Amino acid sequence: MIQGRVDGSVSLREHAITVGPDGVVKASIVGRVVSIEGRVEGNVTAEEQVVLKTSASVQGDISAPRIVLEDGAKFRGGV
């Protein structure tokens, strides 16, 4: 769970990663399941699934077998 600010990269290929509503990430994220409620600037890669919650704001490319975008989520990039 990321609640603060992260610059760089986050790589936890075999674990779930959650960016909380107060989380600000300027980094690439790699995980098994990635759930985003806060802001992310960077590419997101998941082995299973990426979930963008209503409060999410993502700028970057998403790569995953399954992607969920809830109503109100903001996304700018490629899939």
N, CA, C and O atoms as a GROMACS GRO file, in nm:
protein
  316
    1MET      N    1   0.085  -0.117   0.000
    1MET     CA    2   0.000   0.000   0.000
    1MET      C    3   0.089   0.124   0.000
    1MET      O    4   0.175   0.140   0.087
    2ILE      N    5   0.069   0.210  -0.099
    2ILE     CA    6   0.145   0.334  -0.108
    2ILE      C    7   0.051   0.449  -0.073
    2ILE      O    8  -0.049   0.471  -0.143
    3GLN      N    9   0.081   0.522   0.033
    3GLN     CA   10  -0.002   0.634   0.076
    3GLN      C   11   0.067   0.768   0.059
    3GLN      O   12   0.002   0.872   0.066
    4GLY      N   13   0.196   0.768   0.037
    4GLY     CA   14   0.271   0.893   0.025
    4GLY      C   15   0.319   0.917  -0.116
    4GLY      O   16   0.248   0.886  -0.212
    5ARG      N   17   0.439   0.972  -0.127
    5ARG     CA   18   0.497   1.006  -0.258
    5ARG      C   19   0.614   0.912  -0.287
    5ARG      O   20   0.698   0.886  -0.201
    6VAL      N   21   0.618   0.861  -0.411
    6VAL     CA   22   0.727   0.773  -0.454
    6VAL      C   23   0.779   0.822  -0.588
    6VAL      O   24   0.701   0.844  -0.680
    7ASP      N   25   0.912   0.838  -0.598
    7ASP     CA   26   0.978   0.870  -0.724
    7ASP      C   27   1.075   0.757  -0.754
    7ASP      O   28   1.148   0.712  -0.666
    8GLY      N   29   1.075   0.711  -0.879
    8GLY     CA   30   1.167   0.603  -0.916
    8GLY      C   31   1.092   0.488  -0.978
    8GLY      O   32   1.024   0.507  -1.079
    9SER      N   33   1.102   0.369  -0.919
    9SER     CA   34   1.030   0.253  -0.971
    9SER      C   35   0.982   0.165  -0.856
    9SER      O   36   1.045   0.160  -0.750
   10VAL      N   37   0.871   0.096  -0.880
   10VAL     CA   38   0.815   0.003  -0.783
   10VAL      C   39   0.800  -0.130  -0.856
   10VAL      O   40   0.722  -0.139  -0.952
   11SER      N   41   0.873  -0.232  -0.813
   11SER     CA   42   0.869  -0.361  -0.881
   11SER      C   43   0.850  -0.473  -0.779
   11SER      O   44   0.943  -0.511  -0.708
   12LEU      N   45   0.727  -0.525  -0.773
   12LEU     CA   46   0.692  -0.637  -0.686
   12LEU      C   47   0.610  -0.736  -0.769
   12LEU      O   48   0.489  -0.747  -0.751
   13ARG      N   49   0.677  -0.807  -0.859
   13ARG     CA   50   0.610  -0.891  -0.959
   13ARG      C   51   0.515  -0.995  -0.900
   13ARG      O   52   0.416  -1.030  -0.965
   14GLU      N   53   0.541  -1.045  -0.781
   14GLU     CA   54   0.458  -1.152  -0.725
   14GLU      C   55   0.365  -1.104  -0.615
   14GLU      O   56   0.310  -1.185  -0.541
   15HIS      N   57   0.345  -0.972  -0.604
   15HIS     CA   58   0.261  -0.917  -0.498
   15HIS      C   59   0.162  -0.816  -0.554
   15HIS      O   60   0.179  -0.762  -0.663
   16ALA      N   61   0.058  -0.792  -0.476
   16ALA     CA   62  -0.040  -0.690  -0.512
   16ALA      C   63   0.011  -0.554  -0.465
   16ALA      O   64   0.070  -0.542  -0.358
   17ILE      N   65  -0.012  -0.452  -0.547
   17ILE     CA   66   0.029  -0.315  -0.514
   17ILE      C   67  -0.094  -0.227  -0.518
   17ILE      O   68  -0.171  -0.232  -0.614
   18THR      N   69  -0.113  -0.146  -0.415
   18THR     CA   70  -0.224  -0.052  -0.410
   18THR      C   71  -0.169   0.088  -0.389
   18THR      O   72  -0.091   0.112  -0.297
   19VAL      N   73  -0.210   0.180  -0.475
   19VAL     CA   74  -0.177   0.321  -0.457
   19VAL      C   75  -0.301   0.383  -0.394
   19VAL      O   76  -0.405   0.394  -0.459
   20GLY      N   77  -0.290   0.424  -0.267
   20GLY     CA   78  -0.404   0.477  -0.193
   20GLY      C   79  -0.450   0.612  -0.246
   20GLY      O   80  -0.384   0.670  -0.332
   21PRO      N   81  -0.562   0.662  -0.195
   21PRO     CA   82  -0.617   0.788  -0.244
   21PRO      C   83  -0.525   0.908  -0.224
   21PRO      O   84  -0.536   1.006  -0.298
   22ASP      N   85  -0.434   0.902  -0.126
   22ASP     CA   86  -0.339   1.011  -0.103
   22ASP      C   87  -0.203   0.983  -0.166
   22ASP      O   88  -0.109   1.061  -0.149
   23GLY      N   89  -0.191   0.872  -0.238
   23GLY     CA   90  -0.064   0.832  -0.299
   23GLY      C   91  -0.036   0.909  -0.427
   23GLY      O   92  -0.124   0.929  -0.510
   24VAL      N   93   0.090   0.952  -0.442
   24VAL     CA   94   0.137   1.019  -0.564
   24VAL      C   95   0.263   0.945  -0.607
   24VAL      O   96   0.364   0.947  -0.536
   25VAL      N   97   0.257   0.881  -0.723
   25VAL     CA   98   0.368   0.799  -0.771
   25VAL      C   99   0.415   0.852  -0.905
   25VAL      O  100   0.339   0.860  -1.001
   26LYS      N  101   0.543   0.889  -0.911
   26LYS     CA  102   0.607   0.926  -1.037
   26LYS      C  103   0.710   0.819  -1.064
   26LYS      O  104   0.830   0.838  -1.043
   27ALA      N  105   0.661   0.705  -1.112
   27ALA     CA  106   0.747   0.588  -1.130
   27ALA      C  107   0.675   0.484  -1.214
   27ALA      O  108   0.553   0.490  -1.230
   28SER      N  109   0.751   0.390  -1.266
   28SER     CA  110   0.689   0.274  -1.330
   28SER      C  111   0.652   0.176  -1.219
   28SER      O  112   0.724   0.162  -1.120
   29ILE      N  113   0.539   0.108  -1.238
   29ILE     CA  114   0.490   0.013  -1.138
   29ILE      C  115   0.476  -0.124  -1.205
   29ILE      O  116   0.417  -0.136  -1.312
   30VAL      N  117   0.531  -0.226  -1.140
   30VAL     CA  118   0.519  -0.364  -1.189
   30VAL      C  119   0.473  -0.449  -1.071
   30VAL      O  120   0.537  -0.449  -0.966
   31GLY      N  121   0.362  -0.523  -1.089
   31GLY     CA  122   0.311  -0.609  -0.983
   31GLY      C  123   0.222  -0.718  -1.038
   31GLY      O  124   0.194  -0.722  -1.158
   32ARG      N  125   0.176  -0.805  -0.950
   32ARG     CA  126   0.084  -0.911  -0.991
   32ARG      C  127  -0.053  -0.852  -1.017
   32ARG      O  128  -0.110  -0.872  -1.124
   33VAL      N  129  -0.106  -0.778  -0.919
   33VAL     CA  130  -0.232  -0.704  -0.932
   33VAL      C  131  -0.202  -0.562  -0.886
   33VAL      O  132  -0.148  -0.541  -0.778
   34VAL      N  133  -0.238  -0.463  -0.968
   34VAL     CA  134  -0.213  -0.323  -0.934
   34VAL      C  135  -0.348  -0.251  -0.925
   34VAL      O  136  -0.424  -0.250  -1.021
   35SER      N  137  -0.376  -0.192  -0.809
   35SER     CA  138  -0.499  -0.117  -0.786
   35SER      C  139  -0.460   0.028  -0.757
   35SER      O  140  -0.375   0.054  -0.672
   36ILE      N  141  -0.523   0.122  -0.828
   36ILE     CA  142  -0.485   0.262  -0.815
   36ILE      C  143  -0.605   0.347  -0.775
   36ILE      O  144  -0.710   0.344  -0.841
   37GLU      N  145  -0.589   0.422  -0.666
   37GLU     CA  146  -0.690   0.517  -0.621
   37GLU      C  147  -0.637   0.660  -0.626
   37GLU      O  148  -0.716   0.754  -0.630
   38GLY      N  149  -0.506   0.678  -0.627
   38GLY     CA  150  -0.443   0.810  -0.626
   38GLY      C  151  -0.391   0.848  -0.764
   38GLY      O  152  -0.451   0.814  -0.866
   39ARG      N  153  -0.277   0.921  -0.767
   39ARG     CA  154  -0.218   0.969  -0.893
   39ARG      C  155  -0.093   0.890  -0.928
   39ARG      O  156  -0.009   0.863  -0.843
   40VAL      N  157  -0.083   0.854  -1.056
   40VAL     CA  158   0.036   0.783  -1.105
   40VAL      C  159   0.080   0.847  -1.236
   40VAL      O  160   0.000   0.865  -1.328
   41GLU      N  161   0.209   0.881  -1.244
   41GLU     CA  162   0.271   0.927  -1.369
   41GLU      C  163   0.381   0.828  -1.402
   41GLU      O  164   0.489   0.832  -1.343
   42GLY      N  165   0.352   0.739  -1.495
   42GLY     CA  166   0.447   0.636  -1.534
   42GLY      C  167   0.372   0.515  -1.586
   42GLY      O  168   0.250   0.508  -1.577
   43ASN      N  169   0.446   0.420  -1.638
   43ASN     CA  170   0.385   0.300  -1.695
   43ASN      C  171   0.348   0.202  -1.585
   43ASN      O  172   0.417   0.190  -1.484
   44VAL      N  173   0.236   0.131  -1.607
   44VAL     CA  174   0.186   0.033  -1.511
   44VAL      C  175   0.179  -0.103  -1.581
   44VAL      O  176   0.115  -0.116  -1.685
   45THR      N  177   0.244  -0.203  -1.522
   45THR     CA  178   0.244  -0.338  -1.578
   45THR      C  179   0.200  -0.435  -1.469
   45THR      O  180   0.249  -0.430  -1.356
   46ALA      N  181   0.105  -0.524  -1.504
   46ALA     CA  182   0.056  -0.622  -1.408
   46ALA      C  183   0.054  -0.760  -1.472
   46ALA      O  184   0.026  -0.773  -1.591
   47GLU      N  185   0.084  -0.862  -1.393
   47GLU     CA  186   0.081  -1.000  -1.440
   47GLU      C  187  -0.063  -1.048  -1.456
   47GLU      O  188  -0.091  -1.130  -1.543
   48GLU      N  189  -0.155  -0.998  -1.370
   48GLU     CA  190  -0.294  -1.044  -1.375
   48GLU      C  191  -0.392  -0.933  -1.412
   48GLU      O  192  -0.470  -0.949  -1.506
   49GLN      N  193  -0.390  -0.820  -1.337
   49GLN     CA  194  -0.495  -0.721  -1.354
   49GLN      C  195  -0.454  -0.584  -1.304
   49GLN      O  196  -0.378  -0.571  -1.208
   50VAL      N  197  -0.505  -0.479  -1.372
   50VAL     CA  198  -0.491  -0.341  -1.327
   50VAL      C  199  -0.631  -0.286  -1.302
   50VAL      O  200  -0.718  -0.300  -1.387
   51VAL      N  201  -0.652  -0.224  -1.185
   51VAL     CA  202  -0.782  -0.166  -1.150
   51VAL      C  203  -0.763  -0.017  -1.123
   51VAL      O  204  -0.685   0.021  -1.036
   52LEU      N  205  -0.834   0.066  -1.198
   52LEU     CA  206  -0.834   0.210  -1.176
   52LEU      C  207  -0.966   0.248  -1.109
   52LEU      O  208  -1.072   0.242  -1.172
   53LYS      N  209  -0.958   0.285  -0.982
   53LYS     CA  210  -1.078   0.321  -0.906
   53LYS      C  211  -1.128   0.458  -0.948
   53LYS      O  212  -1.062   0.528  -1.026
   54THR      N  213  -1.243   0.498  -0.898
   54THR     CA  214  -1.308   0.623  -0.935
   54THR      C  215  -1.218   0.744  -0.916
   54THR      O  216  -1.222   0.836  -0.998
   55SER      N  217  -1.138   0.746  -0.811
   55SER     CA  218  -1.054   0.862  -0.780
   55SER      C  219  -0.917   0.857  -0.848
   55SER      O  220  -0.834   0.946  -0.825
   56ALA      N  221  -0.891   0.757  -0.931
   56ALA     CA  222  -0.759   0.738  -0.992
   56ALA      C  223  -0.733   0.838  -1.104
   56ALA      O  224  -0.823   0.879  -1.177
   57SER      N  225  -0.604   0.876  -1.116
   57SER     CA  226  -0.557   0.960  -1.225
   57SER      C  227  -0.424   0.901  -1.272
   57SER      O  228  -0.326   0.902  -1.198
   58VAL      N  229  -0.421   0.850  -1.396
   58VAL     CA  230  -0.302   0.782  -1.447
   58VAL      C  231  -0.259   0.845  -1.579
   58VAL      O  232  -0.340   0.864  -1.670
   59GLN      N  233  -0.129   0.878  -1.588
   59GLN     CA  234  -0.068   0.924  -1.713
   59GLN      C  235   0.044   0.827  -1.744
   59GLN      O  236   0.148   0.828  -1.677
   60GLY      N  237   0.025   0.744  -1.846
   60GLY     CA  238   0.125   0.645  -1.883
   60GLY      C  239   0.057   0.526  -1.946
   60GLY      O  240  -0.065   0.518  -1.952
   61ASP      N  241   0.138   0.433  -1.992
   61ASP     CA  242   0.085   0.314  -2.059
   61ASP      C  243   0.052   0.206  -1.958
   61ASP      O  244   0.118   0.193  -1.855
   62ILE      N  245  -0.053   0.127  -1.990
   62ILE     CA  246  -0.094   0.016  -1.905
   62ILE      C  247  -0.079  -0.113  -1.984
   62ILE      O  248  -0.121  -0.122  -2.100
   63SER      N  249  -0.017  -0.214  -1.921
   63SER     CA  250  -0.001  -0.344  -1.984
   63SER      C  251  -0.045  -0.451  -1.885
   63SER      O  252   0.016  -0.469  -1.780
   64ALA      N  253  -0.154  -0.523  -1.919
   64ALA     CA  254  -0.207  -0.629  -1.833
   64ALA      C  255  -0.308  -0.712  -1.911
   64ALA      O  256  -0.368  -0.663  -2.007
   65PRO      N  257  -0.327  -0.839  -1.872
   65PRO     CA  258  -0.428  -0.921  -1.939
   65PRO      C  259  -0.570  -0.870  -1.916
   65PRO      O  260  -0.655  -0.882  -2.004
   66ARG      N  261  -0.596  -0.812  -1.797
   66ARG     CA  262  -0.728  -0.757  -1.765
   66ARG      C  263  -0.712  -0.616  -1.707
   66ARG      O  264  -0.625  -0.591  -1.624
   67ILE      N  265  -0.799  -0.525  -1.753
   67ILE     CA  266  -0.796  -0.387  -1.706
   67ILE      C  267  -0.937  -0.345  -1.669
   67ILE      O  268  -1.031  -0.365  -1.746
   68VAL      N  269  -0.952  -0.287  -1.550
   68VAL     CA  270  -1.082  -0.239  -1.503
   68VAL      C  271  -1.072  -0.088  -1.483
   68VAL      O  272  -0.986  -0.040  -1.409
   69LEU      N  273  -1.161  -0.014  -1.549
   69LEU     CA  274  -1.168   0.132  -1.533
   69LEU      C  275  -1.304   0.166  -1.476
   69LEU      O  276  -1.406   0.152  -1.544
   70GLU      N  277  -1.308   0.210  -1.352
   70GLU     CA  278  -1.435   0.249  -1.291
   70GLU      C  279  -1.478   0.386  -1.341
   70GLU      O  280  -1.395   0.466  -1.385
   71ASP      N  281  -1.608   0.414  -1.335
   71ASP     CA  282  -1.660   0.545  -1.376
   71ASP      C  283  -1.592   0.656  -1.297
   71ASP      O  284  -1.585   0.649  -1.174
   72GLY      N  285  -1.542   0.758  -1.366
   72GLY     CA  286  -1.478   0.871  -1.303
   72GLY      C  287  -1.325   0.862  -1.303
   72GLY      O  288  -1.258   0.962  -1.278
   73ALA      N  289  -1.270   0.745  -1.331
   73ALA     CA  290  -1.124   0.730  -1.336
   73ALA      C  291  -1.070   0.808  -1.456
   73ALA      O  292  -1.131   0.810  -1.563
   74LYS      N  293  -0.954   0.874  -1.436
   74LYS     CA  294  -0.891   0.950  -1.542
   74LYS      C  295  -0.769   0.875  -1.592
   74LYS      O  296  -0.683   0.836  -1.512
   75PHE      N  297  -0.760   0.855  -1.724
   75PHE     CA  298  -0.650   0.779  -1.781
   75PHE      C  299  -0.607   0.843  -1.912
   75PHE      O  300  -0.689   0.873  -1.999
   76ARG      N  301  -0.475   0.864  -1.925
   76ARG     CA  302  -0.419   0.918  -2.049
   76ARG      C  303  -0.296   0.835  -2.082
   76ARG      O  304  -0.195   0.840  -2.011
   77GLY      N  305  -0.304   0.759  -2.192
   77GLY     CA  306  -0.192   0.674  -2.230
   77GLY      C  307  -0.240   0.564  -2.321
   77GLY      O  308  -0.350   0.571  -2.376
   78GLY      N  309  -0.158   0.462  -2.336
   78GLY     CA  310  -0.189   0.349  -2.423
   78GLY      C  311  -0.215   0.224  -2.342
   78GLY      O  312  -0.172   0.210  -2.228
   79VAL      N  313  -0.289   0.131  -2.406
   79VAL     CA  314  -0.320   0.004  -2.341
   79VAL      C  315  -0.263  -0.109  -2.424
   79VAL      O  316  -0.277  -0.226  -2.389
   0.00000   0.00000   0.00000
